[in-house]
């Protein structure tokens, strides 16, 4: 075991480089492969690469990492999170939700198992947290806005739904009534509603995963490591949800993590965040602090 450990330590950088190259090579084919078989195989390869990275990060007793290894791990995360900075059509969004969950795994393991080594690299780590948060809020804004935004690709079925709906409403009411009851229209409308429901459920799952990362970051022993960067995340959340109507499932999925981050902020930091927000963000921040003090912050005596 000692001999294998020495051999492994001699090649840790090479292993991490290979993981990064694997993710960079197979991630595009997973998202936009020419056939379903290629996409499935690419997804498995990327998932296996992330599992290997997770094993390296979690095995504290058998594997001792250095700062350079943490930088390479963050490079893998950055490569994996690159699709989250782009806009995608309906088919690609299903795959991107899986990418979102994969990105959360190494981020969670980094802060749980390699927090001391992460001290000098937390700016890069925080950048990935902001990428995840911005993408999640973008998906929720898109849903609240009622469909795809300009420039986003649509599947052929969704295009048919929209074109069919527009054509039906141009005809007289007698024809319109018969057309709206046609099996073709009901099939496409049900498909469209089911697709939105699946995206909503996937976004809630992603929010739970991101909240778990936030809660791990918000542990009290990490306060000296993260206190300079946490206000950026809370500011992004308050500003992003300023004009966003959120239901109870959305709030319950993300707020525990946001509250954990808010617990690390001092009164001065809270006042600075509030001063830099727009009107919608200030309203959200006030409610956020009130809910935090009422439901999360411990105010009793021991």
C-alpha positions, -999 to 999 in steps of 0.1 A, spaced: 0 0 0 28 24 8 45 17 -25 13 23 -44 7 55 -25 42 68 -35 36 59 -71 2 76 -70 16 108 -54 43 110 -81 16 111 -108 -11 132 -92 -5 162 -115 -6 139 -146 -38 123 -134 -55 157 -128 -43 170 -162 -57 139 -179 -91 144 -161 -92 180 -174 -84 169 -209 -110 141 -208 -137 165 -196 -127 191 -223 -128 164 -250 -160 146 -242 -182 174 -227 -190 189 -262 -199 155 -277 -221 148 -247 -241 180 -252 -242 181 -290 -232 147 -303 -245 135 -337 -262 104 -322 -277 93 -290 -251 66 -285 -223 90 -287 -240 113 -262 -246 85 -238 -210 72 -240 -196 108 -236 -218 113 -205 -205 81 -190 -169 92 -196 -174 126 -181 -191 111 -151 -163 87 -146 -137 115 -148 -156 134 -121 -158 103 -99 -120 99 -101 -116 136 -91 -140 131 -62 -120 101 -50 -88 121 -50 -104 149 -31 -121 128 -4 -92 104 4 -74 126 30 -55 98 47 -42 81 17 -36 110 -7 -19 143 4 -26 171 -21 -7 203 -27 -18 238 -37 -10 231 -74 -33 200 -72 -62 222 -59 -56 246 -88 -58 217 -113 -90 205 -96 -105 239 -100 -94 239 -136 -114 207 -141 -144 223 -124 -141 254 -146 -140 233 -178 -170 213 -166 -190 244 -158 -183 261 -191 -217 252 -206 -235 270 -177 -223 303 -191 -242 298 -225 -278 296 -236 -292 263 -248 -322 248 -264 -347 225 -246 -328 193 -254 -294 206 -243 -309 220 -211 -317 185 -199 -280 176 -203 -268 209 -187 -289 202 -156 -268 170 -152 -237 190 -157 -248 214 -130 -251 185 -105 -217 171 -115 -201 205 -109 -215 207 -74 -199 174 -64 -162 184 -65 -170 219 -52 -186 202 -21 -157 179 -16 -132 207 -20 -146 227 8 -154 197 30 -121 179 27 -95 203 14 -105 236 30 -70 246 42 -55 241 8 -83 260 -8 -75 291 13 -53 308 -15 -76 296 -43 -109 306 -29 -114 334 -54 -115 309 -82 -137 287 -61 -161 316 -55 -162 323 -92 -177 289 -98 -203 294 -71 -214 326 -89 -215 308 -122 -239 281 -107 -260 307 -90 -264 329 -121 -274 299 -142 -300 288 -117 -315 322 -115 -315 325 -153 -335 293 -156 -360 305 -130 -363 339 -148 -369 321 -181 -396 301 -165 -412 331 -150 -410 349 -183 -430 321 -200 -407 304 -224 -375 306 -243 -356 339 -245 -344 354 -277 -315 336 -293 -323 303 -276 -328 273 -299 -360 254 -298 -368 218 -306 -390 211 -337 -419 201 -314 -419 234 -295 -417 254 -328 -448 234 -340 -467 243 -308 -460 280 -312 -468 281 -350 -499 260 -345 -512 282 -317 -506 314 -337 -523 299 -368 -554 288 -348 -560 322 -333 -559 339 -367 -590 319 -379 -627 327 -370 -639 315 -337 -659 286 -351 -628 270 -367 -607 280 -337 -630 261 -313 -628 230 -334 -590 233 -339 -583 238 -302 -600 204 -295 -580 185 -321 -558 156 -309 -527 172 -326 -530 205 -306 -536 187 -273 -506 164 -279 -482 193 -285 -496 214 -256 -493 185 -232 -457 178 -244 -449 215 -239 -463 215 -204 -446 183 -195 -413 197 -207 -417 228 -186 -425 206 -155 -394 185 -160 -372 216 -163 -388 230 -131 -382 198 -112 -346 196 -125 -340 232 -114 -352 224 -79 -328 195 -77 -300 217 -89 -310 243 -63 -308 217 -35 -273 206 -47 -261 242 -47 -276 249 -13 -256 219 1 -224 235 -12 -234 269 3 -241 252 37 -207 235 36 -190 268 28 -210 285 56 -196 263 84 -183 285 112 -147 271 110 -145 285 74 -152 321 84 -116 333 80 -113 315 47 -145 328 30 -156 360 48 -142 383 20 -160 365 -8 -194 355 7 -209 390 3 -205 387 -35 -227 355 -35 -254 370 -13 -254 402 -34 -258 382 -66 -287 363 -50 -305 394 -38 -300 412 -71 -309 382 -92 -342 376 -74 -352 413 -71 -378 410 -99 -382 372 -98 -414 357 -84 -403 326 -65 -427 299 -52 -422 280 -19 -403 250 -35 -378 274 -50 -373 293 -18 -370 261 4 -345 246 -20 -320 275 -20 -326 295 11 -310 271 37 -277 276 19 -281 314 16 -289 316 53 -258 296 61 -237 322 41 -255 351 57 -246 338 91 -209 345 84 -215 381 75 -211 409 100 -235 439 104 -210 461 86 -209 437 56 -247 435 56 -250 473 54 -225 475 26 -243 448 6 -276 467 11 -261 500 0 -249 485 -33 -282 468 -43 -309 483 -66 -344 489 -53 -356 453 -61 -325 438 -45 -329 460 -14 -365 447 -10 -353 411 -13 -324 417 11 -347 431 38 -370 401 36 -340 378 35 -325 392 67 -359 392 84 -365 355 75 -329 347 86 -334 363 120 -368 347 125 -362 311 112 -324 305 111 -304 326 135 -301 312 170 -310 339 195 -316 320 227 -294 314 257 -274 282 262 
